[in-house]
Amino acid sequence: VYSYGHRNQQGMALHPQTGAVWQHEHGPHGGDELNLVEPGNNYGWPEVSYGDTYSDQTPIGGTEAPGITDPVKYWDPSPAFSGMAFYEGDAFPNWQNDLFMGALAHAKVLRVELDGQEVTHQEELLRGELGRIRDVATGPNGHLYLLTDSPDGGLFRLEPVE
């Protein structure tokens, strides 16, 4: 067992500079998390959660406990994160090593800037424009690719504006 206490992991990626394992997971009703996953750590589920039950919105566990590793960041309401990737291309030099996370419920891509183990900035991209974003990847040409989640969904390529 590498780590435990996770709930519904949806995306995982290695940081291109540090090799650190980053992942995000769906919370229950609220409480989606971004975690820096380290060996042997307990990330709390179900004793610790930032979300609540769907039926009556009662809290699930507490928000802290001894021996539990806190998420780097959590979101409430839940964007319903899906795939994720660190950007490593040349087409968007200002996005180098930023983390991109697709979101199903909010139908967007979230660009996250990290400084070590801290989220320093986040930006919503394309909210409601393409539909539910299922996956995100950097292509070999340096463009960012998005896969949508619907019967008539598609594969979209983001290119820089010249």
N, C-alpha and C positions, 0 to 999 in steps of 0.2 A: 504494500500500500504506500503510494507516494504521498498523498494527502487525503484528507477526508472532511466531512461536514459540508459537502457541496450540494446544491439543489439545482437540478435541471441545467447543466452546463450546455451552452449553445455555441460558443466560440472559444478558440484557443490559438495563441500565436507566440512565437519566440521573438523577443526583441532583437532586431538585427545587429545592434552594437554590443549588448550585454549577454545575449543568449537566455535572459530570464524568461520564465514561463508566465504569460499573462492569460487570463480567461475571464469570461463574463458568464453570468448565469441569470436565468429568470428567477425572480422572487415569486412569492405567491401573488397576492393582490397588492402590488407595490413592492419596493425593495430589490429591484434588479441590481446586481453587484458587479463591480470590476475588481478582480483579485490579482495580486502578484502571488503566484503559487510557489511555495517553498516546501521542500521535503519534510514530512512528518507533521506539518501544521494542521490544526483543526480549524476549519472555516465556519463552524457553528451550527449548521443545519441539523436538526430543527430546533435546538435549544436557543439559538440566537438568530434573529431575522429582523429585517427592517420592513417587512410586509405583514399583512394580516390575512384572515380567511376571506374567501370570496363571498360566503353566505351572509355573514353578519359583520364583517370587518373588525372582528376581535383580534388583538395582537397574537402572533405566534411566537411564543417564547419572549425573551427580553432582547435588548439591543447590545448587551455586553455580558460577558461571563469570564471567569478566570480560565486561562489557557486557550482562549479563542482568539484567532487572528482576525482583526477587523478588515473589512474590504478597503481598498484604496479609495473607492468612491461608491456611492449607491444612489439610485434614482427612484423617486416616488412622486408622481405616478410612474409605473413601469412602461418603458418604451418597448418592451418585449424584444430584447436584443437577439440577434441571429448570428450570422457569420461575422468574422472579424479578421483584420490583417493589418500588419504594419506596412506603411508605404515605403518602398525601396527603389522606386523608379527615378528617372531623370526628367520626365515631362513636367513635374510639379516640384521644383527644387525647394520651395518654401514648405512643402509638406514632408520632406525627408524624415523618416523615422516616426512620423505621427501614426497614431492608431486610428483605424477606421472601423466602425461598428455599424452593421445594418440593424434596422429596427422594423419589426413587423407591425405592432400596434400603432406606432406613430408614423409609419411609412416614410422613413427618412434614413439618412446616413449621418452618423455623428463622428466628427473629426475631433480627436482628443490629443492634446499636446501633453507630454510627460516630461518632468524633470526628475530623474531618478525614480523614486517611488511616489511621486505626487502629481496629480492632475493640475496643470497650471492654466489650461484654457480648453474650452470646448466650443464647437461650432456645429450647428445643424445645417445640413445640406439637403436640398431637394425634398423637403418635407411635403408630402402629399402630391408630388409631381409624377412619380413613377409607380406608386403602389407600394405594397409590402416588400421590403428589401430582405431577401433570404440569405444572400452571401455577398462577400466583398473580396476582391483579390487584385493584386498588382500583376499586370500582364508583362510578357517579355519585352514589349515595346515601351514600357514605362507608363502606360495609361492605367487608370483605375477602372476595374470592371465591376458591375453590379448585376446581380441576378435577382429577379423579382419572383414573388410567390403568389401566383394566381393562374387560373386555367389558361388565360391568354397572355401570360407573363412573358418576359423577355430578358435578354442579355444586353446590357447597356455599357457603353464605353465613355468614360469621361476624358475629354481632351482639353488641353489648355486653350484659352482664348488668345488668339494672336493679336 
